[in-house]
Amino acid sequence: MRVKRFFGADSRQAMRLVREELGADAVIVSNRKVDNGVEIVCALDYEGDETPKDFSAALKQADQGDALQQELDEARQRILSGARFDTGMTENAFQKKARLRQWGLNEEGHSDREAATHYTSEDSWPTASNKKNTSTNAEELAIKAMQSEIQGLRDLLKEQLREKDGVKNPTEALVRNRLLEAGFSQSYVAKLMKLIPLNGDLDSQSAWQLVLKRLENELQTLDEEFIDKGGVVALVGPTGVGKTTTLGKLAARYVLKHGADDLALVTTDCYRIAAYEQLRTFGRILGVSVRVVDENNALDLTLKSLRNKKLILIDTAGLNVRDPNLQSQLGLLASAQARIRRFIVLPAISQSRVLLDTYEAYRDAGLNGCVLTKLDEAVNIGEVLGLVLEKRLPVSYTTNGQKIPDDVRLATPSTLVGRFARDVERSEEHDG
């Protein structure tokens, strides 16, 4: 038996190398992604216990992918050159169905598109008088139909190039890859796919809407503002995530609604002088009391001295998840006699690995929810949204700027999932 390993920038390139060297009788023994592309191990005269994927079928898929890619490149080039839509391009039933469904076209709309695009050479351009009678709406529909057809080609090509884990349903494969690329973990995506059986007859847009609706149902948010409930609330999280600024926004929000008399601010950050100074500045502007907890002022005594306040907001030290002082900071909150609700602050600009490490470091502190910050700086909120969904962590507020108190909002599933959907759409438009 002859076995050889092939490398390529993508699956099509790797399989083309196999075809040139081993021919169509080779079989795939393994197929995996590597740093610079794809690695495929193939063999001739394979005699393994399990029957591997038939290589001729894989070659056929690669040939189809080449044809789709060529057609896509040609269509994109026509758009860039300003050419009219050529009805000579053939389309299969899937592409036609996707095009009509996406743009709401019926057969009459389709014939309008054909009527608007019969002119494919300079000799047959319409005269100036005819142009005046041409419907602008028909031209817009033609452009949209062209864009829809290209999107259909892209969807088919993505499904062929990225199909993995035994997923044979093209629509499910497309949705799965879209979530993974947005930053969701493989384990959560696999769980989600089991909850949403996607019929193979569904077009990609309908399937995606079903997934977004399910995400809305899965996402947990608080029905009311925790500042209105009162009590003692601590914001926790590593340095640089926006805890102090967020606390200032919430304090200002409370003062505008309820006045300053029933609010107090407390900081346990003894590591940075600037932290206390920033909080004291907030207190002076808002007209509320500010206390610091240190070796001379115990947390329990400080809270007891503020027992006449309806709401106490605690700003904790921002420490790296591997800082040895982190556990003592969390232990300080745990040792307090008063009931302290804890909300972790998670920045939307962090990578999924960093977000997961942060969550794991603070999880045992007993989290009541989270605040998502820096949404205005994030290109895609998929990574932080994926984490809170997977960990079933309720979202209380979101912040999207530096303005106090304007840039803080009570979180809702529809708002967050809607933002996520727009991020995905923009990302795919940019990649396309």
HELIX and SHEET records of a PDB file:
HELIX    1   1 SER A   11  LEU A   22  1                                  12    
HELIX    2   2 PHE A   55  SER A   81  1                                  27    
HELIX    3   3 ALA A   93  TRP A  103  1                                  11    
HELIX    4   4 GLU A  107  ALA A  116  1                                  10    
HELIX    5   5 GLU A  122  SER A  124  5                                   3    
HELIX    6   6 ALA A  128  ASN A  133  1                                   6    
HELIX    7   7 THR A  136  ARG A  162  1                                  27    
HELIX    8   8 PRO A  170  ALA A  182  1                                  13    
HELIX    9   9 GLN A  186  LEU A  195  1                                  10    
HELIX   10  10 SER A  204  GLU A  218  1                                  15    
HELIX   11  11 PHE A  226  LYS A  229  1                                   4    
HELIX   12  12 LYS A  243  HIS A  258  1                                  16    
HELIX   13  13 ILE A  273  LEU A  286  1                                  14    
HELIX   14  14 LEU A  299  SER A  305  1                                   7    
HELIX   15  15 ASN A  325  SER A  335  1                                  11    
HELIX   16  16 SER A  352  ARG A  363  1                                  12    
HELIX   17  17 GLY A  382  GLU A  390  1                                   9    
HELIX   18  18 PRO A  413  ASP A  431  1                                  19    
SHEET    1   A 3 ARG A   2  GLY A   8  0                                        
SHEET    2   A 3 GLY A  37  LEU A  44 -1                                        
SHEET    3   A 3 VAL A  27  VAL A  34 -1                                        
SHEET    1   B 8 SER A 289  VAL A 292  0                                        
SHEET    2   B 8 LEU A 263  THR A 267  1                                        
SHEET    3   B 8 LEU A 311  ASP A 315  1                                        
SHEET    4   B 8 GLY A 231  VAL A 236  1                                        
SHEET    5   B 8 ILE A 340  PRO A 347  1                                        
SHEET    6   B 8 GLY A 369  THR A 373  1                                        
SHEET    7   B 8 VAL A 395  THR A 399  1                                        
SHEET    8   B 8 VAL A 408  LEU A 410 -1                                        
END                                                                             
